[in-house]
Amino acid sequence: MERYLGEKTPKLGFGLMRLPRDKDDSSKADIEQIKAMVDKFIGAGFTYFDTAFAYGDSEVITREALVERYPRESYTLASKMNVWKGPLPEDAKAQFKKSLENTGAGYFDYYLLHSLQEGNYEKYGEFGLWDYVKELKAEGLVKNWGFSFHSGPELLDKLLTEHPDVDFIQLQVNYTDMDDPDVMSGANIEVAKKHNVPFVIMEPVKGGMLANPHESVRKIFEEYDPNASCASWAIRFAASIDGVITVLSGMSTLEQVEDNVSFMKDFKPLSEAEQEVIKKAQKAMSAIETIKCTNCRYCVDGCPMEIKIPDVFKLMNRYLMYNDLERAKNQYKRDELNASACIECGQCESVCPQSLNIIQYLKRSAEVLEE
């Protein structure tokens, strides 16, 4: 396999994580809209799709909206296995077979060990999953194997040194996290380059936060180009980094797909002048204090009080970034959110890729948003 496997891959990938739900029944996907989104994406020449065993019904939706409707050779598909969905090695390994069954894809072009970080990386070794994915590749069931990563450069360097045969990795990168001490995107990129490992970028729009940033940031972009969306600046920034295979966008509407393909179809890296605009935006954004939640929702499934933690934080950030307390409170009440129900069990913090102090943030959110 060529080391820079992404040279011919379009620089925009479809993250099948935050897909639209049926208006009348949120337990079901809006499959017709998702099909239209897939059609628009492929019709514009893009091929990379990303799902995971942990993404609820995403793999099944992928089968219905993509796999059953397009020739297998016309797209590339990524999925992932994790160590938190079962206590035994067999539980993790069984995920691969189930993912193949869910998607009907026959094989995965990219397969990842999911969300490696300080609190879980040792378990991937204890479960024998590094060797397992190599076996899957030898059998032709996986074309390229790697891991997604949510920690700092020291651990990344350790993992890439211990596993020099990894084909690729997946990193959280956006223009606000390059020097963030919790995410350290810039330092992680340098480690990947040191090991000559190409990478997929996730969270380029930071869970949608950079699509509608603070007014001070939005003005900077609009002054330079009033016709470019804020999301376009975020995605083009990520796609302009050397070593990138593709940039995943977790698109939730057909309109988001249309916007993304409009500026990525004939992708051009940011110019020097545009890089300076990004630097101004970074400076403005760094002055704003927010909860750095990316809406991955790993914390939700195991919460004994069934608190929709990312939804709470989204409204809290609306207040912090826009000072729109009344609207945040109204939606908090309308959505029947209950941050004050937290019993401080810590389950949410144990699976949070961002290592957020969720318990303290929930307490503060309850103080601000509840009557």
ChimeraX attribute file (.defattr): number of C-alpha atoms within 10 A of each C-alpha:
attribute: neighborCount
match mode: 1-to-1
recipient: residues
	/A:1	7
	/A:2	7
	/A:3	13
	/A:4	16
	/A:5	17
	/A:6	17
	/A:7	14
	/A:8	9
	/A:9	15
	/A:10	19
	/A:11	26
	/A:12	28
	/A:13	25
	/A:14	23
	/A:15	22
	/A:16	25
	/A:17	22
	/A:18	17
	/A:19	20
	/A:20	19
	/A:21	17
	/A:22	14
	/A:23	10
	/A:24	8
	/A:25	9
	/A:26	10
	/A:27	10
	/A:28	13
	/A:29	17
	/A:30	18
	/A:31	17
	/A:32	12
	/A:33	18
	/A:34	24
	/A:35	18
	/A:36	15
	/A:37	23
	/A:38	24
	/A:39	18
	/A:40	16
	/A:41	23
	/A:42	18
	/A:43	11
	/A:44	16
	/A:45	16
	/A:46	23
	/A:47	20
	/A:48	25
	/A:49	23
	/A:50	22
	/A:51	24
	/A:52	24
	/A:53	22
	/A:54	20
	/A:55	16
	/A:56	12
	/A:57	18
	/A:58	22
	/A:59	26
	/A:60	19
	/A:61	22
	/A:62	24
	/A:63	18
	/A:64	17
	/A:65	21
	/A:66	22
	/A:67	19
	/A:68	13
	/A:69	12
	/A:70	14
	/A:71	9
	/A:72	14
	/A:73	7
	/A:74	12
	/A:75	16
	/A:76	19
	/A:77	22
	/A:78	21
	/A:79	26
	/A:80	24
	/A:81	25
	/A:82	23
	/A:83	22
	/A:84	15
	/A:85	12
	/A:86	13
	/A:87	10
	/A:88	13
	/A:89	16
	/A:90	12
	/A:91	16
	/A:92	22
	/A:93	19
	/A:94	12
	/A:95	21
	/A:96	23
	/A:97	11
	/A:98	13
	/A:99	23
	/A:100	19
	/A:101	14
	/A:102	19
	/A:103	24
	/A:104	16
	/A:105	20
	/A:106	15
	/A:107	23
	/A:108	24
	/A:109	20
	/A:110	24
	/A:111	30
	/A:112	25
	/A:113	24
	/A:114	24
	/A:115	22
	/A:116	23
	/A:117	20
	/A:118	15
	/A:119	13
	/A:120	16
	/A:121	17
	/A:122	11
	/A:123	16
	/A:124	19
	/A:125	12
	/A:126	11
	/A:127	18
	/A:128	14
	/A:129	20
	/A:130	18
	/A:131	12
	/A:132	12
	/A:133	22
	/A:134	19
	/A:135	13
	/A:136	18
	/A:137	19
	/A:138	11
	/A:139	11
	/A:140	14
	/A:141	20
	/A:142	21
	/A:143	19
	/A:144	21
	/A:145	24
	/A:146	23
	/A:147	24
	/A:148	22
	/A:149	23
	/A:150	25
	/A:151	23
	/A:152	18
	/A:153	19
	/A:154	11
	/A:155	18
	/A:156	22
	/A:157	17
	/A:158	11
	/A:159	15
	/A:160	19
	/A:161	12
	/A:162	10
	/A:163	12
	/A:164	11
	/A:165	13
	/A:166	19
	/A:167	22
	/A:168	27
	/A:169	24
	/A:170	25
	/A:171	25
	/A:172	26
	/A:173	28
	/A:174	23
	/A:175	23
	/A:176	23
	/A:177	20
	/A:178	18
	/A:179	14
	/A:180	13
	/A:181	10
	/A:182	15
	/A:183	24
	/A:184	19
	/A:185	24
	/A:186	17
	/A:187	18
	/A:188	24
	/A:189	23
	/A:190	13
	/A:191	19
	/A:192	21
	/A:193	14
	/A:194	11
	/A:195	12
	/A:196	16
	/A:197	22
	/A:198	24
	/A:199	27
	/A:200	24
	/A:201	27
	/A:202	24
	/A:203	25
	/A:204	30
	/A:205	26
	/A:206	23
	/A:207	19
	/A:208	17
	/A:209	20
	/A:210	24
	/A:211	19
	/A:212	13
	/A:213	19
	/A:214	18
	/A:215	12
	/A:216	14
	/A:217	20
	/A:218	19
	/A:219	15
	/A:220	17
	/A:221	20
	/A:222	13
	/A:223	10
	/A:224	12
	/A:225	12
	/A:226	12
	/A:227	9
	/A:228	13
	/A:229	18
	/A:230	22
	/A:231	22
	/A:232	20
	/A:233	23
	/A:234	21
	/A:235	28
	/A:236	22
	/A:237	20
	/A:238	28
	/A:239	28
	/A:240	17
	/A:241	14
	/A:242	11
	/A:243	19
	/A:244	25
	/A:245	26
	/A:246	24
	/A:247	29
	/A:248	26
	/A:249	28
	/A:250	23
	/A:251	23
	/A:252	19
	/A:253	17
	/A:254	19
	/A:255	10
	/A:256	16
	/A:257	21
	/A:258	15
	/A:259	14
	/A:260	20
	/A:261	20
	/A:262	13
	/A:263	16
	/A:264	20
	/A:265	15
	/A:266	11
	/A:267	15
	/A:268	11
	/A:269	14
	/A:270	18
	/A:271	10
	/A:272	9
	/A:273	9
	/A:274	16
	/A:275	15
	/A:276	12
	/A:277	18
	/A:278	21
	/A:279	13
	/A:280	15
	/A:281	21
	/A:282	17
	/A:283	12
	/A:284	17
	/A:285	21
	/A:286	13
	/A:287	9
	/A:288	11
	/A:289	10
	/A:290	16
	/A:291	15
	/A:292	18
	/A:293	22
	/A:294	18
	/A:295	20
	/A:296	16
	/A:297	20
	/A:298	19
	/A:299	22
	/A:300	19
	/A:301	13
	/A:302	12
	/A:303	17
	/A:304	13
	/A:305	13
	/A:306	15
	/A:307	22
	/A:308	18
	/A:309	24
	/A:310	19
	/A:311	19
	/A:312	22
	/A:313	22
	/A:314	21
	/A:315	21
	/A:316	27
	/A:317	21
	/A:318	18
	/A:319	20
	/A:320	17
	/A:321	16
	/A:322	13
	/A:323	12
	/A:324	14
	/A:325	15
	/A:326	11
	/A:327	14
	/A:328	22
	/A:329	18
	/A:330	14
	/A:331	15
	/A:332	21
	/A:333	14
	/A:334	9
	/A:335	12
	/A:336	11
	/A:337	19
	/A:338	20
	/A:339	26
	/A:340	16
	/A:341	14
	/A:342	20
	/A:343	11
	/A:344	13
	/A:345	12
	/A:346	14
	/A:347	16
	/A:348	23
	/A:349	17
	/A:350	15
	/A:351	20
	/A:352	21
	/A:353	22
	/A:354	17
	/A:355	19
	/A:356	17
	/A:357	13
	/A:358	24
	/A:359	20
	/A:360	12
	/A:361	17
	/A:362	22
	/A:363	15
	/A:364	14
	/A:365	20
	/A:366	20
	/A:367	12
	/A:368	14
	/A:369	24
	/A:370	14
	/A:371	7
